[in-house]
């Protein structure tokens, strides 16, 4: 792939349309969503919730659009959830973060220094998770996943039951009161 190539960058991120979300695949979900589908809904959620959450809309939506682009190189890496079953093995937090950062750096080399500046800033802000927008973006990432897992569970589209694992592992990651209300709505549907 040539360096400093916007076309090369666009061709690389196209892989996200065909990269299925690993957790869903491992749980036997048929026609699992792609990383691109996940990122799209996260960005739409950010657009519609930014004002209510008192966030900079442009910053929040940009972060949500860009947060998983590195997966076009690394693939969709998951953390180790093998305590729920052998099929759900993954990586430790540090190893996952290192592989994702390496993929991000490879992606920025494709796009080139000049064109990667805004991308670099948004991605690093998301990863550091210190600004209001980054904190909300991370919570939206989790909330979208919870909406998706509820959809799969309701449709009985799994080999390994999804909802009990995902709610146990992720409920505490959503702290914003507005987002907790949405999660509570989801939980009521799952009773």
LUMKOL-673319 format. One record per residue: residue number from 1; x, y, z of N, C-alpha, C, CB in turn. Coordinates in Angstrom, 3 decimals. Glycine has a CB too. Example, Ala and Ser with C-alpha at 12.3 -4.5 7.8 and 13.67 -1.06 7.14 Angstrom:
num:nc1:nc2:nc3:cac1:cac2:cac3:cc1:cc2:cc3:cbc1:cbc2:cbc3
1:13.190:-5.690:7.800:12.300:-4.500:7.800:13.200:-3.300:7.800:11.308:-4.473:9.046
2:12.850:-2.250:7.080:13.670:-1.060:7.140:12.900:0.030:7.870:14.084:-0.598:5.725
***
This chain:
num:nc1:nc2:nc3:cac1:cac2:cac3:cc1:cc2:cc3:cbc1:cbc2:cbc3
1:0.854:-1.185:0.000:0.000:0.000:0.000:0.896:1.243:0.000:-0.970:0.001:1.238
2:0.702:2.159:-0.940:1.552:3.345:-0.974:1.280:4.265:0.218:1.341:4.107:-2.281
3:2.346:4.911:0.706:2.191:5.877:1.793:1.623:7.171:1.229:3.548:6.138:2.513
4:1.048:7.983:2.109:0.473:9.277:1.730:-0.583:9.141:0.644:1.566:10.215:1.260
5:-1.411:8.146:0.768:-2.422:7.894:-0.253:-3.812:7.871:0.373:-2.139:6.567:-0.981
6:-4.607:8.864:0.057:-5.981:8.855:0.539:-6.748:7.668:-0.051:-6.684:10.179:0.185
7:-6.505:7.374:-1.324:-7.174:6.230:-1.937:-6.790:4.936:-1.216:-6.817:6.135:-3.435
8:-5.507:4.768:-0.915:-5.071:3.583:-0.173:-5.746:3.494:1.186:-3.559:3.595:0.003
9:-5.905:4.639:1.846:-6.581:4.707:3.139:-8.044:4.287:2.980:-6.484:6.137:3.736
10:-8.732:4.851:1.979:-10.138:4.530:1.761:-10.315:3.056:1.417:-10.718:5.404:0.649
11:-9.396:2.506:0.636:-9.464:1.083:0.300:-9.233:0.219:1.538:-8.433:0.738:-0.785
12:-8.344:0.654:2.402:-8.063:-0.103:3.628:-9.261:-0.109:4.553:-6.851:0.478:4.353
13:-9.861:1.053:4.784:-10.988:1.090:5.728:-12.238:0.410:5.163:-11.314:2.537:6.096
14:-12.266:0.190:3.846:-13.370:-0.556:3.251:-13.487:-1.951:3.864:-13.182:-0.661:1.734
15:-12.375:-2.482:4.354:-12.372:-3.818:4.965:-13.357:-3.900:6.135:-10.955:-4.179:5.448
16:-13.649:-2.753:6.765:-14.552:-2.743:7.920:-15.971:-3.152:7.541:-14.569:-1.364:8.558
17:-16.335:-2.969:6.274:-17.669:-3.371:5.831:-17.802:-4.886:5.808:-17.969:-2.796:4.445
18:-16.665:-5.577:5.767:-16.670:-7.039:5.669:-16.095:-7.714:6.921:-15.879:-7.474:4.444
19:-15.645:-6.917:7.884:-15.075:-7.449:9.125:-16.195:-7.620:10.142:-13.954:-6.512:9.686
20:-16.554:-8.863:10.387:-17.629:-9.148:11.344:-17.126:-8.938:12.771:-18.156:-10.598:11.164
21:-18.018:-8.514:13.641:-17.659:-8.303:15.045:-17.376:-9.665:15.677:-18.800:-7.547:15.820
22:-16.166:-9.804:16.193:-15.650:-11.082:16.674:-16.495:-11.712:17.769:-14.261:-10.902:17.174
23:-16.916:-10.935:18.738:-17.711:-11.483:19.840:-18.978:-12.153:19.365:-18.059:-10.400:20.817
24:-19.631:-11.527:18.395:-20.868:-12.105:17.854:-20.575:-13.399:17.094:-21.577:-11.095:16.926
25:-19.521:-13.384:16.318:-19.156:-14.578:15.550:-18.858:-15.740:16.500:-17.929:-14.292:14.639
26:-18.083:-15.467:17.551:-17.720:-16.523:18.507:-18.930:-17.087:19.247:-16.718:-15.988:19.513
27:-19.969:-16.267:19.380:-21.194:-16.724:20.048:-22.182:-17.363:19.085:-21.861:-15.565:20.755
28:-21.767:-17.523:17.832:-22.598:-18.215:16.861:-23.725:-17.386:16.273:-23.168:-19.410:17.484
29:-23.575:-16.072:16.261:-24.599:-15.214:15.654:-24.531:-15.379:14.134:-24.398:-13.707:16.066
30:-25.671:-15.633:13.537:-25.741:-15.722:12.070:-25.824:-14.306:11.513:-26.974:-16.587:11.599
31:-25.096:-14.038:10.437:-25.087:-12.715:9.809:-24.751:-11.611:10.813:-26.442:-12.433:9.164
32:-23.699:-11.832:11.567:-23.262:-10.856:12.576:-22.974:-9.515:11.920:-22.007:-11.364:13.327
33:-23.204:-8.446:12.681:-22.940:-7.109:12.153:-21.447:-6.931:11.877:-23.436:-6.030:13.138
34:-21.155:-6.030:10.973:-19.767:-5.687:10.674:-19.316:-4.550:11.586:-19.604:-5.290:9.180
35:-18.023:-4.328:11.622:-17.470:-3.206:12.387:-18.029:-1.895:11.829:-15.906:-3.208:12.335
36:-18.163:-1.794:10.507:-18.701:-0.570:9.891:-20.141:-0.322:10.342:-18.638:-0.666:8.346
37:-20.940:-1.368:10.412:-22.331:-1.211:10.858:-22.379:-0.736:12.305:-23.103:-2.538:10.709
38:-21.535:-1.306:13.135:-21.452:-0.891:14.540:-21.060:0.588:14.636:-20.428:-1.771:15.309
39:-19.995:0.968:13.949:-19.506:2.350:14.023:-20.529:3.345:13.497:-18.209:2.492:13.242
40:-21.257:2.947:12.464:-22.288:3.817:11.914:-23.348:4.124:12.970:-22.936:3.171:10.679
41:-23.857:3.078:13.651:-24.899:3.340:14.647:-24.356:4.133:15.830:-25.506:2.026:15.138
42:-23.119:3.879:16.236:-22.528:4.658:17.322:-22.493:6.140:16.929:-21.094:4.143:17.656
43:-22.093:6.430:15.686:-22.011:7.822:15.219:-23.397:8.472:15.147:-21.333:7.881:13.837
44:-24.391:7.728:14.694:-25.756:8.262:14.633:-26.270:8.534:16.051:-26.704:7.272:13.888
45:-26.000:7.631:16.969:-26.390:7.843:18.363:-25.727:9.115:18.902:-26.004:6.614:19.234
46:-24.453:9.296:18.590:-23.730:10.489:19.039:-24.371:11.752:18.488:-22.259:10.419:18.614
47:-24.718:11.738:17.218:-25.340:12.897:16.585:-26.636:13.280:17.301:-25.618:12.611:15.102
48:-27.481:12.303:17.575:-28.775:12.589:18.177:-28.721:12.844:19.680:-29.700:11.461:17.908
49:-27.692:12.381:20.350:-27.618:12.553:21.808:-26.664:13.658:22.256:-27.198:11.261:22.442
50:-25.835:14.178:21.383:-24.792:15.148:21.776:-25.358:16.347:22.527:-24.044:15.638:20.543
51:-26.400:16.946:22.015:-26.967:18.140:22.650:-27.511:17.798:24.038:-28.088:18.747:21.768
52:-28.260:16.706:24.121:-28.838:16.275:25.404:-27.740:15.975:26.427:-29.726:15.025:25.202
53:-26.592:15.476:25.929:-25.476:15.123:26.815:-24.511:16.289:27.023:-24.719:13.929:26.248
54:-24.870:17.451:26.441:-24.071:18.681:26.573:-22.630:18.482:26.088:-24.064:19.149:28.036
55:-22.525:17.862:24.913:-21.225:17.600:24.294:-21.071:18.422:23.023:-21.062:16.099:23.983
56:-19.837:18.610:22.630:-19.530:19.201:21.333:-19.897:18.149:20.292:-18.004:19.641:21.221
57:-20.958:18.408:19.542:-21.495:17.423:18.605:-20.479:17.002:17.551:-22.724:17.976:17.928
58:-19.806:17.964:16.947:-18.851:17.630:15.888:-17.732:16.735:16.421:-18.257:18.911:15.277
59:-17.229:17.095:17.585:-16.138:16.329:18.194:-16.591:14.910:18.550:-15.620:17.049:19.453
60:-17.777:14.806:19.129:-18.301:13.505:19.556:-18.584:12.598:18.356:-19.582:13.694:20.385
61:-19.254:13.133:17.346:-19.576:12.329:16.167:-18.300:11.894:15.456:-20.483:13.117:15.202
62:-17.342:12.811:15.329:-16.074:12.473:14.666:-15.377:11.336:15.404:-15.145:13.710:14.592
63:-15.313:11.425:16.718:-14.665:10.372:17.503:-15.356:9.024:17.298:-14.667:10.741:18.993
64:-16.687:9.043:17.276:-17.437:7.802:17.122:-17.275:7.211:15.721:-18.910:8.043:17.417
65:-17.178:8.070:14.722:-16.948:7.579:13.360:-15.580:6.930:13.213:-17.084:8.718:12.361
66:-14.586:7.479:13.890:-13.201:7.079:13.688:-12.686:6.031:14.679:-12.338:8.279:13.762
67:-13.408:5.785:15.751:-12.850:5.019:16.869:-12.400:3.597:16.524:-13.856:4.947:17.952
68:-12.999:2.972:15.526:-12.636:1.592:15.192:-11.945:1.447:13.834:-13.867:0.732:15.212
69:-11.525:2.539:13.215:-10.904:2.436:11.888:-9.650:1.566:11.894:-10.557:3.821:11.370
70:-8.924:1.550:12.997:-7.720:0.719:13.094:-8.024:-0.768:12.901:-7.049:0.934:14.444
71:-9.283:-1.163:13.150:-9.661:-2.566:13.009:-9.624:-3.026:11.556:-11.047:-2.791:13.583
72:-9.487:-2.082:10.614:-9.313:-2.466:9.212:-7.961:-3.143:9.012:-9.437:-1.234:8.291
73:-7.049:-2.940:9.956:-5.732:-3.594:9.911:-5.631:-4.681:10.982:-4.601:-2.553:10.103
74:-6.039:-4.380:12.203:-5.884:-5.345:13.301:-6.962:-6.411:13.324:-5.881:-4.624:14.615
75:-8.100:-6.141:12.693:-9.265:-6.993:12.872:-9.961:-6.583:14.158:-8.870:-8.499:12.903
76:-11.096:-7.175:14.443:-11.852:-6.855:15.657:-11.341:-7.733:16.790:-13.391:-7.061:15.443
77:-10.440:-7.192:17.570:-9.847:-7.927:18.690:-10.776:-7.842:19.895:-8.435:-7.369:19.043
78:-10.872:-8.920:20.644:-11.708:-8.900:21.844:-10.865:-9.213:23.073:-12.873:-9.908:21.718
79:-11.393:-8.792:24.214:-10.770:-9.139:25.479:-11.081:-10.596:25.801:-11.258:-8.203:26.615
80:-10.358:-11.143:26.731:-10.521:-12.544:27.102:-11.749:-12.724:28.000:-9.256:-13.064:27.812
81:-12.738:-13.407:27.478:-13.936:-13.748:28.243:-14.083:-15.261:28.346:-15.190:-13.131:27.595
82:-12.950:-15.959:28.333:-12.986:-17.425:28.351:-13.614:-17.990:29.620:-11.588:-17.971:28.200
83:-13.769:-17.176:30.661:-14.451:-17.658:31.872:-15.910:-18.020:31.573:-14.388:-16.587:32.988
84:-16.434:-17.509:30.433:-17.801:-17.820:30.023:-17.857:-18.952:29.005:-18.461:-16.588:29.450
85:-16.723:-19.463:28.645:-16.679:-20.554:27.680:-15.415:-20.469:26.851:-17.910:-20.530:26.775
86:-14.909:-21.609:26.515:-13.650:-21.720:25.786:-13.639:-20.899:24.487:-13.372:-23.176:25.471
87:-14.783:-20.831:23.804:-14.868:-20.115:22.532:-14.633:-18.612:22.681:-16.222:-20.354:21.900
88:-14.782:-18.096:23.898:-14.729:-16.646:24.093:-13.360:-16.154:24.562:-15.779:-16.229:25.092
89:-12.331:-16.883:24.211:-10.974:-16.459:24.548:-10.591:-15.228:23.744:-9.970:-17.595:24.294
90:-9.762:-14.410:24.320:-9.310:-13.191:23.648:-7.981:-12.761:24.226:-10.350:-12.058:23.786
91:-7.760:-11.469:24.226:-6.489:-10.897:24.667:-6.626:-10.185:26.005:-5.957:-9.931:23.621
92:-5.502:-10.004:26.681:-5.469:-9.155:27.858:-5.569:-7.695:27.418:-4.177:-9.401:28.687
93:-5.939:-6.795:28.332:-6.131:-5.381:27.989:-4.891:-4.747:27.370:-6.528:-4.605:29.221
94:-3.730:-4.999:27.963:-2.501:-4.370:27.471:-2.130:-4.883:26.082:-1.347:-4.625:28.446
95:-2.249:-6.177:25.879:-1.915:-6.754:24.577:-2.868:-6.237:23.498:-1.966:-8.294:24.640
96:-4.151:-6.172:23.823:-5.149:-5.664:22.875:-4.836:-4.210:22.527:-6.585:-5.786:23.461
97:-4.577:-3.395:23.535:-4.279:-1.971:23.308:-3.022:-1.796:22.453:-4.104:-1.239:24.654
98:-2.004:-2.604:22.698:-0.757:-2.508:21.929:-0.984:-2.882:20.466:0.324:-3.416:22.541
99:-1.749:-3.935:20.220:-2.021:-4.350:18.839:-2.860:-3.311:18.111:-2.734:-5.709:18.816
100:-3.811:-2.720:18.818:-4.649:-1.692:18.200:-3.849:-0.429:17.902:-5.834:-1.356:19.108
101:-2.962:-0.048:18.800:-2.127:1.145:18.567:-1.193:0.914:17.381:-1.303:1.498:19.837
102:-0.641:-0.281:17.273:0.225:-0.607:16.140:-0.559:-0.515:14.825:0.831:-2.024:16.310
103:-1.768:-1.043:14.812:-2.612:-0.974:13.615:-2.964:0.477:13.291:-3.899:-1.806:13.811
104:-3.244:1.263:14.314:-3.536:2.682:14.119:-2.348:3.392:13.473:-3.890:3.350:15.460
105:-1.143:3.111:13.973:0.060:3.739:13.404:0.252:3.327:11.942:1.311:3.358:14.229
106:-0.008:2.067:11.625:0.086:1.606:10.230:-0.917:2.345:9.354:-0.155:0.082:10.141
107:-2.114:2.541:9.885:-3.154:3.239:9.136:-2.768:4.699:8.891:-4.490:3.164:9.886
108:-2.186:5.348:9.902:-1.775:6.748:9.715:-0.623:6.849:8.719:-1.364:7.376:11.062
109:0.194:5.820:8.612:1.266:5.830:7.606:0.681:5.764:6.199:2.237:4.649:7.832
110:-0.400:5.030:6.043:-1.040:4.938:4.733:-1.607:6.298:4.331:-2.157:3.868:4.743
111:-2.285:6.934:5.264:-2.932:8.203:4.944:-1.920:9.353:4.831:-3.979:8.533:6.006
112:-0.807:9.238:5.525:0.213:10.279:5.466:0.081:11.281:6.601:0.140:10.998:4.143
113:1.188:11.874:6.968:1.270:12.788:8.110:0.293:13.954:7.982:2.689:13.321:8.252
114:0.268:14.576:6.828:-0.553:15.773:6.621:-2.045:15.469:6.813:-0.312:16.345:5.214
115:-2.522:14.407:6.209:-3.948:14.092:6.248:-4.370:13.342:7.512:-4.313:13.278:5.042
116:-3.419:12.842:8.277:-3.787:12.050:9.453:-3.870:12.866:10.737:-2.800:10.941:9.639
117:-3.544:14.158:10.693:-3.488:14.965:11.920:-4.803:14.940:12.712:-3.136:16.404:11.570
118:-5.912:15.312:12.082:-7.201:15.323:12.779:-7.630:13.940:13.225:-8.266:15.917:11.892
119:-7.352:12.950:12.384:-7.657:11.561:12.713:-6.865:11.149:13.945:-7.340:10.623:11.519
120:-5.582:11.445:13.954:-4.713:11.094:15.079:-5.234:11.712:16.374:-3.267:11.558:14.810
121:-5.548:12.996:16.324:-6.018:13.697:17.525:-7.312:13.088:18.060:-6.231:15.183:17.222
122:-8.273:12.838:17.168:-9.563:12.272:17.600:-9.412:10.860:18.148:-10.552:12.264:16.438
123:-8.613:10.028:17.459:-8.445:8.646:17.896:-7.741:8.589:19.250:-7.654:7.845:16.851
124:-6.679:9.382:19.400:-5.946:9.379:20.670:-6.801:9.928:21.810:-4.658:10.201:20.542
125:-7.597:10.949:21.520:-8.497:11.488:22.548:-9.484:10.420:22.996:-9.255:12.727:22.018
126:-10.037:9.676:22.036:-10.956:8.588:22.375:-10.254:7.543:23.233:-11.521:7.936:21.098
127:-9.068:7.111:22.799:-8.336:6.073:23.518:-7.970:6.497:24.940:-7.080:5.708:22.755
128:-7.566:7.759:25.104:-7.194:8.244:26.444:-8.411:8.358:27.341:-6.489:9.604:26.351
129:-9.565:8.654:26.772:-10.821:8.680:27.531:-10.871:9.693:28.660:-11.076:7.345:28.091
130:-10.273:10.867:28.472:-10.222:11.859:29.551:-11.179:13.028:29.355:-8.828:12.386:29.683
131:-11.475:13.395:28.117:-12.374:14.523:27.877:-13.821:14.054:27.994:-12.113:15.154:26.481
132:-14.720:15.020:28.167:-16.138:14.686:28.278:-16.599:13.913:27.039:-16.985:15.968:28.461
133:-16.210:14.398:25.856:-16.624:13.741:24.619:-16.056:12.331:24.511:-16.191:14.566:23.418
134:-14.816:12.135:24.924:-14.208:10.799:24.860:-14.901:9.835:25.819:-12.706:10.876:25.187
135:-15.227:10.319:26.990:-15.921:9.476:27.974:-17.284:9.067:27.430:-16.080:10.221:29.331
136:-18.013:10.039:26.882:-19.333:9.751:26.314:-19.204:8.829:25.099:-20.050:11.063:25.917
137:-18.210:9.065:24.239:-18.013:8.222:23.054:-17.783:6.772:23.468:-16.821:8.732:22.211
138:-16.991:6.551:24.502:-16.737:5.186:24.977:-18.028:4.555:25.510:-15.646:5.188:26.078
139:-18.825:5.348:26.213:-20.085:4.824:26.737:-21.076:4.533:25.605:-20.699:5.816:27.736
140:-21.092:5.385:24.573:-21.954:5.126:23.419:-21.524:3.855:22.692:-21.933:6.320:22.453
141:-20.225:3.623:22.615:-19.697:2.406:22.011:-20.254:1.179:22.731:-18.153:2.404:22.051
142:-20.269:1.232:24.045:-20.795:0.124:24.850:-22.316:0.037:24.709:-20.402:0.298:26.339
143:-22.986:1.191:24.760:-24.449:1.193:24.679:-24.930:0.617:23.346:-24.991:2.618:24.863
144:-24.241:0.969:22.256:-24.618:0.409:20.951:-24.484:-1.108:20.987:-23.741:1.005:19.814
145:-23.426:-1.582:21.597:-23.209:-3.026:21.705:-24.345:-3.673:22.508:-21.837:-3.323:22.369
146:-24.812:-2.982:23.540:-25.892:-3.534:24.361:-27.216:-3.560:23.586:-26.052:-2.711:25.656
147:-27.447:-2.546:22.756:-28.638:-2.558:21.898:-28.552:-3.742:20.941:-28.776:-1.218:21.106
148:-27.374:-3.952:20.369:-27.188:-5.042:19.412:-27.345:-6.408:20.070:-25.817:-4.938:18.761
149:-26.761:-6.572:21.237:-26.866:-7.873:21.916:-28.323:-8.163:22.277:-25.977:-7.901:23.193
150:-29.060:-7.131:22.670:-30.482:-7.327:22.989:-31.249:-7.756:21.741:-31.097:-6.029:23.576
151:-30.913:-7.157:20.589:-31.574:-7.543:19.339:-31.285:-9.002:19.001:-31.119:-6.631:18.184
152:-30.028:-9.402:19.129:-29.676:-10.796:18.851:-30.380:-11.734:19.827:-28.151:-10.995:18.929
153:-30.415:-11.363:21.082:-31.033:-12.202:22.112:-32.533:-12.353:21.850:-30.791:-11.603:23.518
154:-33.206:-11.240:21.542:-34.653:-11.292:21.281:-34.970:-12.183:20.083:-35.204:-9.878:21.039
155:-34.096:-12.160:19.091:-34.306:-12.964:17.883:-33.744:-14.378:18.011:-33.673:-12.277:16.691
156:-33.214:-14.698:19.183:-32.603:-16.007:19.450:-31.547:-16.346:18.395:-33.685:-17.108:19.486
157:-30.772:-15.335:18.043:-29.726:-15.479:17.033:-28.377:-15.654:17.735:-29.699:-14.244:16.074
158:-28.158:-16.834:18.285:-26.918:-17.125:19.003:-26.819:-18.618:19.265:-26.848:-16.335:20.332
159:-25.604:-19.064:19.504:-25.379:-20.424:19.996:-25.066:-20.361:21.485:-24.222:-21.125:19.215
160:-24.339:-19.331:21.886:-24.047:-19.094:23.299:-24.933:-17.924:23.728:-22.498:-18.789:23.549
161:-25.786:-18.092:24.763:-26.659:-16.989:25.194:-25.858:-15.719:25.467:-27.446:-17.389:26.452
162:-26.286:-14.638:24.844:-25.523:-13.399:24.860:-25.827:-12.472:26.030:-25.761:-12.674:23.605
163:-27.098:-12.206:26.242:-27.498:-11.157:27.179:-26.889:-11.326:28.570:-28.998:-11.127:27.292
164:-26.951:-12.499:29.202:-26.421:-12.609:30.572:-24.939:-12.221:30.669:-26.605:-14.036:31.083
165:-24.156:-12.609:29.680:-22.722:-12.290:29.697:-22.503:-10.798:29.495:-21.973:-13.086:28.609
166:-23.132:-10.243:28.464:-22.864:-8.848:28.111:-23.372:-7.885:29.172:-23.498:-8.515:26.774
167:-24.524:-8.136:29.760:-25.033:-7.207:30.771:-24.153:-7.273:32.023:-26.515:-7.535:31.124
168:-23.736:-8.452:32.393:-22.873:-8.601:33.574:-21.545:-7.874:33.373:-22.617:-10.095:33.873
169:-20.954:-8.025:32.207:-19.635:-7.446:31.932:-19.676:-5.949:31.625:-18.999:-8.169:30.779
170:-20.814:-5.423:31.176:-20.819:-4.064:30.638:-21.734:-3.059:31.326:-21.186:-4.123:29.238
171:-22.643:-3.498:32.161:-23.567:-2.567:32.821:-22.807:-1.428:33.513:-24.441:-3.318:33.847
172:-21.770:-1.762:34.230:-21.019:-0.762:34.997:-20.201:0.200:34.152:-20.114:-1.450:35.946
173:-20.060:-0.079:32.867:-19.276:0.798:31.991:-20.077:2.005:31.526:-18.776:0.021:30.783
174:-21.381:1.975:31.729:-22.226:3.113:31.360:-22.568:3.870:32.630:-23.525:2.652:30.610
175:-22.028:5.084:32.723:-22.173:5.885:33.940:-23.021:7.142:33.745:-20.814:6.278:34.449
176:-23.090:7.641:32.524:-23.858:8.845:32.259:-25.339:8.578:32.534:-23.646:9.323:30.801
177:-25.998:9.441:33.325:-27.406:9.208:33.691:-28.345:9.067:32.486:-27.892:10.340:34.562
178:-28.149:9.866:31.449:-29.014:9.770:30.256:-28.821:8.427:29.554:-28.716:10.930:29.269
179:-27.584:7.976:29.454:-27.307:6.706:28.798:-27.754:5.534:29.660:-25.822:6.587:28.479
180:-27.678:5.707:30.982:-28.170:4.665:31.887:-29.676:4.473:31.729:-27.832:5.016:33.345
181:-30.391:5.573:31.435:-31.844:5.472:31.210:-32.121:4.599:29.987:-32.476:6.886:31.020
182:-31.336:4.792:28.930:-31.521:3.993:27.724:-31.199:2.527:28.012:-30.636:4.527:26.573
183:-30.113:2.284:28.747:-29.775:0.913:29.111:-30.872:0.285:29.954:-28.449:0.872:29.862
184:-31.448:1.069:30.842:-32.557:0.569:31.680:-33.748:0.174:30.818:-32.986:1.637:32.713
185:-34.032:0.959:29.775:-35.115:0.604:28.828:-34.820:-0.737:28.162:-35.288:1.709:27.744
186:-33.571:-0.914:27.772:-33.177:-2.183:27.136:-33.374:-3.330:28.110:-31.701:-2.134:26.657
187:-32.919:-3.135:29.348:-33.028:-4.200:30.351:-34.477:-4.582:30.603:-32.373:-3.767:31.660
188:-35.395:-3.587:30.604:-36.803:-3.885:30.805:-37.354:-4.760:29.682:-37.602:-2.597:30.904
189:-36.859:-4.550:28.475:-37.298:-5.360:27.339:-36.792:-6.809:27.448:-36.810:-4.729:26.026
190:-35.726:-6.989:28.186:-35.101:-8.310:28.249:-35.649:-9.199:29.355:-33.631:-8.156:28.434
191:-36.573:-8.669:30.140:-37.154:-9.449:31.247:-38.122:-10.480:30.722:-37.864:-8.531:32.250
***
